[in-house]
Amino acid sequence: MVINTTYPEPAWISLDALGNAMLAGSTRAAPMGAQKFTWNEADNHFENAWLRTDIDGSDWMPPTISPSTGLVYLANRVGDQYEYLAVDWRSGVTAARWTFPDSSIRWGNWGGVTTFLEDGDLMVGGFFAFTRYNIGHMRHGDNSRAALSTKGID
């Protein structure tokens, strides 16, 4: 899987990490796109499995894949609103989303990582804070996605 983190319009100062991390998507275009590839053993090359052009890559956050749930977890922004997504690994379809309570920059996950906690919740590191996601019915070993929780941001 690849996340596009190439800023179409970089910050005014060359290599300005804070300008890119905090302003992309607000003052200028953010990098967009997440793509999954599969390996074609017979032809010895990668093939496109799915492409999402609506996922904002300005957080520079590596995706986390859970084999037990079949989901990949991604940081995203819609406008100035931060959110965290659970996307079906096979199809690329959004299975759940956790939207943060406001548009504060403190929700930026820039460069953070996701850790699966013992009870199945997610701990997401960010630039300013850590956030724990109560993933409800998506707990480890529960493959029924009929009643996904979209609440529980701690």
N, C-alpha and C positions, 0 to 999 in steps of 0.2 A: 504494500500500500504506500502511496505517495501523497503528501499534502503539499499543495502549492504555497510556498512562502516567499515567492518572488514579488516584491512590491512593484506594481505597475508605475507608481510615482513615489520613489524613495523620499525620505525626509530631506529637508533643505540642506542639512549638514551631512556630508558623506559619512557613512557608517554610523549614523546616529541611532543607536539601539532604542533609546527611550522615545525619540520622535517617531520611529517606525512602530514600536510596540504600542504606544499610547494614542497615536493620532491616526493611524491607517484605519480607514473605514469611517472616520469622523470628518477629517479635513480634506481627505483625498481618497482615492480608490484603494481598497484592501486587496490583498492577494486572494483569489477565490479558486477553490477546487480540491477535491479529494478523489483519488482514483485507486481502484484495486486491480491488480494484475494477477493472472494465473500463469503458471509455467507449462508450456507445451513441450513435453519431453520428446515427442517424435520429431518435431521440427526445430528443437533446441532454441526456443525464443519465448519471450513473454507475450501474452495476449491480454487485451483489455477485458476485464470481467464486468466492471461498471464504473461510471464516472458521475460524480456529483459536482455540478458547477455552482451550487448555492452554499457551499461550506466555506466560511471565512478562515483563511489560514494565517491571519495576522498574529495569532497568539504563539506561533512557533511551537506548538505543543505536540509531542509525538502521540499518535493514536495508541490506544491500549486495546488489545484483542483478548476476549475471553472465550476459550474453547468450550467451557461448560455452558455458557448461555448462547454461543453463536453470534455474539454482538461485538462490534468495535465501538469504542467510546471516543468522542471527539469534542474538542472545544469549538465553539462557534459564536458568531455575533450576527445579529440581524439588526441593521441600523446601528444604534448605540446600545442595544440591549444584549448583554452577554447571556449565553446559555451553554449547556452541555448536552450532547446528543448520544443516544444509543442507536446505532445503525446495524441492521442485519448484515452480517458478514457475507452471506451468499448473494443477496439481492441488492444491497445498497439502500434499502428502504428504511426510513426512520421508524424505529420501534418505540422510542420514548424521547422526551426532551424535558430538561429541567431549566426553566427560565429564571434568572436571578431577579430578586425583588425590585431592583431599580437599575438605572443606567450608570451607576458609579464605576469608575475605573478600577476600584479595588477588586472587582470580580474578574479582572483580566487574569487568565491562566498562563500568561506569557512565559514560555520555557518550562512550565511545570510538568509534572508527571502524575500519572494516575496509579494508585495502589489499591488493590483489592484487600479489604479488611477481612478479619476472621469470620464475621457474621454475614459477609457478602456485600456490605456497603462499599462505596467508593470513597477514597480520600484523594482529593485533587490538590496538588500544590500549585501555587500561583506566584505572581510577582510580589503581591502585597499580603496574601493570606492563604491559608489552607481552608478548603471547604469539604465537608463530609456530605455525601449524597446517600440518603436512605432510598435504596432502590426497590423497596417494597416487594412486589410479586416477582421481581427479576432476580431473586436470591439464587445463590449457587445451587445448581441441580434442578431448579424449577424451570422447565422449558415451556410451560404454558404461558403464552404472552397475551392471554385473553383480558387480563385486568392489570395493566401496567400502571405503576404509580408514577405520577408526575409531580409529586409533592415531596417534601422532606429534605429541604436544603437546610443544613445546620451550619 
